[in-house]
Amino acid sequence: MTPADSPAVIGSLVTTIIPVYNRAGMVQKAVDSVLAQTYRPIEIILVDDGSTDETPAVLDAMAREHPEEIRVLHKVNEGPGLAREAGRQIARGEFIQYLDSDDWLLPNKFADQVRALREHPECGIAYGTSMFVDTGGQVINPVSRWTGLEFDYLFPALLERRWWYTHTPLFRREVSDAAGPWPRQRPEDWDLEARMGALRTRLVHCGSTVSCQREHPGAERVSHGRLDAYLRDEAWFLPRLHECALQAGVPERGPEMQRFARWAFKLARDLGAMGEGELAWEVLALARNSTTRHDVGLFLAAVLAKTVGWRMTSRMFQVYLKGRGHVGT
């Protein structure tokens, strides 16, 4: 989409983009939480990502019930990243909110975060505290991840973990546009936020609790069937995260960069174990380039991989780490 094709931005409008795939039974709560905002004006863009159940009809019914506030976009299934991007392309808001179809916002979110951005024009992102709740809405953790902490910038913390949720922040439109499009490949949300961090966008905490992350009982972060794909996605993402951290000014000798190097080293070991030797070498090089001190483990891994191959090297390091008490590392 060219600038000439972009929709005109409506001042003060908050656009919420919700990608939906086969969640007819869950999406209503997410939409209701946006409609319940004490702040106006709002618009909601529901992106049906090629659902194969009754979800498309449910979304269309919502739009008919709230024609002034809800629009529906139907597209082929391409994953949440490209679904959010399709919504972003038609968003008209001065502010952009992303929300997954199984989570929800508290009624004060937009009012508190828009006010924070108005009071701090130097900031491009407002965020608040997010809770972790069970399927019935009972609070498991009132301050989830690091959302209760006040950070001035996304980095360096973002180099170590994604310390908030997709629904936690509210973005100024210009920050979203400057960061560029959502990628298809996972972790698409972390990747987008890393690019925002590379711009050194300032943050402001609005001082209140703003959203809820829903628990999925029994769901693992990575299922056994998806482990290989997850590791390949990490191999794609880590160099991008590293580059964004450098652009953001994260010190190469800082503790966050050293912990990142260990993360990359572990990934190289795991990739080698699954037979992805070429990727393992690339990630090991990233690990070595991310640390400015001599790391015996990284040196030995390179020597052993060249000598006995990645599979054997991975087994040897697993035994070594377990022997030192790092079980499951």
N, C-alpha and C positions, 0 to 999 in steps of 0.2 A: 504494500500500500504506500503510495506516495503522499507527501504532505498535502497535496491538493485533494486527494481522495479521503483524507482523514476527516472524521466528523468534527463539527465545531464544538469546542469545549464550553460547557455551561458552568459559569462560576458558582462556587459553593456546592455543586452537585457531588454526591458521593456515589460512585458506581461500584456495585458489588458483583463480582464475576464468580459464578458457581458452576464448575464442571460436574456433569452427572453421567454415570454409566450404571444402568440396571440398579437404581436405588429408589424405586418408586415409594417404598415404605419409609425411607429415612429423610428424603429431601424436604418434606413439608416442614419439619422442625427447623431446619436451617433457614428456609425462606421466611418462616414466621418470625424468626429471631431478627431478621433484617427489617421486616415490616413493622416490628415492635420498637424500632429505634425511636428515641425521643427527638432525634434530629431529622430535619428535612431541609432541602430536597434530596431524594434518593432515587436511584434506578437499580434494578436487578437484572442482570443478564444471565439466563440459564442456558448453559451450553450442553445440549444432548450429544454425547460423544458416541453416537452409533448404538444406542441401547437396543437390546433385543427383547425386552419385556414390555410392560405397560408404561414404562417411564415416559416416553414421548407424549402419550396422551395425558398423563398426569401433569406434565409441565405445561402443555398447551391449555389445560383447564385452569391452571394458576394464572396464566397470562390473560385469559378471558375474564377472570374474576378481578384482576388488578391491572387493567390495560394501561393505566397511566404510569405504572411503576415497574412492570415486569415485561421483559422481552425474551423470546426463546429463539435460540439458534440451533438448528439441527445439522449435524455433520457426520461424516464417516468416522469410525473409531480409529483414533491415532494416539490415544493416551492423554493423561491429564495436562501435560505441558502444552501441547498444541491446542487442546480445548481451551485452556486459559488464554492462550495467545489469540485464538479466534475471537474470544470475548473482548480482549483488550483492543483489538482492531476496530471494534464498533462502539467502544465505551465513549461516553460524552462527559464524564465527570472531571471536575478539577482535582478530585481525590479518588484513588483506586483502592478497593478492598477485595482481597481474594478470600474465598471461603469454600471449604470442601463440603460435600453434601451430607456428611455424617457428623459435622461439628456445628456449633452455634455461637452466636454473639450475645452479649448482655446488652440490655436496652440503652445503657449509657455510653456505649463504645464510641459511636461517631461524634456525639456531642463533646465528650472529653478529649478525643484525639484531634478533632478539628480545632477546638479551642486551644489546645497545646500548640498546634502548628501556627495558628494565628498569633499567639503570644510569642512564638519563637520563629520568626521569619527566616532565620539562618538555618533552620532544621528542615530536612526534606522528608523525614520519616518520624511518625509518632507511634509509640507502642505502649502497651500496658501489661498488666499481669494476666496470665492465662492459667486457668484451673484444669486439672485432670479429673474427669468424672467417669462414673460407670454408666452402663447403658440406661439406667433409670434416672440419671442426673444427680446421683449422690456424689458428693465431693470426696475424691480419694486423696488428692493433693491440692490444697488451695493456692499454692505457688509452684507451678510446674516448670521444669527446666530452670533457666536462669532469668525468667521473665520478671521477677521481682527486683532484679538488680538494675541499677542505672548505668548505662553505657553511653558514651558520647559518640562512638562509632561502632560499626559492625565488627571490624577487625580491631585487635588481634583475636578476640574470642572466637570469631567465626572460623578461624583456621583450625580450631580443635574440635568444635562441634557446632551443630545447628542449634543455637541456644534458645530459639523461640519456635512458634508454629506458623503455618501459612496464614492463619487468621489473626495472629497477634498484632502485626503492624498495619498502619494505614499510610499509604504512599501519596505524596504529591504527584500529580500527573507528570510534571517535568522530570522527576526522578525515574519514574517508570519508563518514559520515552527515552531518556538518556541511557538507561541500562540496556535497552534493546529487547529483542523478542525472547519469549520462553523457548527453551530447546525441547526437543522430543525426548532425548535420552535422560534417564534418571542419574543422579538426583536433581531433577529440573528446578526445584524450588531453591535448593542450596546454591545451585549454579547461578541463578538469577540474582540472588541476594549477594553472592560474592562479587558480581559485577557492579552492583550498587555500592558495595563496600570499597571497591577499587576506585570509585569516584570520590571517596572520602566524604560521603554524604553524612551530615550530622544527624544524630538521633535526639529525641526528647521522650522521656517517660511521662505519661499523662498523670501518673499517681493513683490510678484506680485499677480494679480488676475488670477486664473487658471481654473475655471470651472463654469458651470451654472446649477442651479436647476430649473427644469421646474414646473410652477404652474399648478395645476389641478383645474380649476374653478368648484365650487360647491361641491368639494369632501371634506368630513369631515375626520378628523384624524381617528375617529372611528365611523362607521355607527352604527345605533341602532341595526341592526341585528347581529353585531359582538361584541357588548359591552361585553357580558358575556365571550366570548372567549378571548377578549383583557385583561380583568381583571384576568382571569386564567393565561394568559401568564405573566402578571406582577407579579403574585404570584410565578411563577417559577423563574422569572428573578431577583427579588429584593434580595433574599438571595445570589445569585451569585455575583451581583454587590457589595453588602456589603462586601463579603469576599475578592473580588478583591481590593476594596478600602483599606481594612485593610492591605493586602499584599503590597499595594503601599505606605503605611505609612501615610494614612490620619489620622489626630489626632482624637481620639474618642471624645474629648471635643470641636472639631472645629465646626464652624458654618455650614459647609457643612453637617456634620454628623447629626446635630440637624435638619436641613431642611429635610434630608433623613428620619429621624424618623417620621416627620410629614407626609411625603409622604406615608410611610408604614402604618401609623395610618389611613389615609384616605382610603387607599386600603382595610385595614381590615374592616372598616366600610361599604364600598361598597360591599365587598364580603359577609359580613353578611346579608346585605339587599337583596341580590339575592339568599340567602339560602345556601351559601357555608360556613357553620359554621366551619368545620374543617380547611379549608384554612384560614378563618378569624382569628382563634386562632393562627395559625402558623405565620401569618404576624403581628399580634398584638405583639406576643413575640419578633419578629424581631424589631419592633418599640421600644419596651421597652429596648431591649438589645443595641439599637443604640444610646440611650441617657444616659448620666451619671448624669443627674440632675433629680430631682423628678418632674414628669409631672402629674399634677392633672387630665388632660384629659385622659391620658392613664390609670391611676389608675381607674377612674370612668368607663371608657369603659369596663375594665375587670370585675369590680363588677357588672355593669348593665347587661352585656352579660350573666354572670352566673345566674343572678336573673330573668331577664325577657326575655332573648333570644336575638339573634343578630338582628332580624328584628325590634323589638321594640327599641333596643338600637340605631340602625341606624336612625330610625325616630326621636328619641329624640335628637340626636346630630345634625340632619339636622335642626330641629326647633331652637336649641340652637345657631347654627352657623349663621342662618339667622337673629336671633334676635340681634346678635352682628355685623351684617352687612356683613358677609361672604357669600353672596348669590352665589350659584353655587360652593361652596368649596367642 
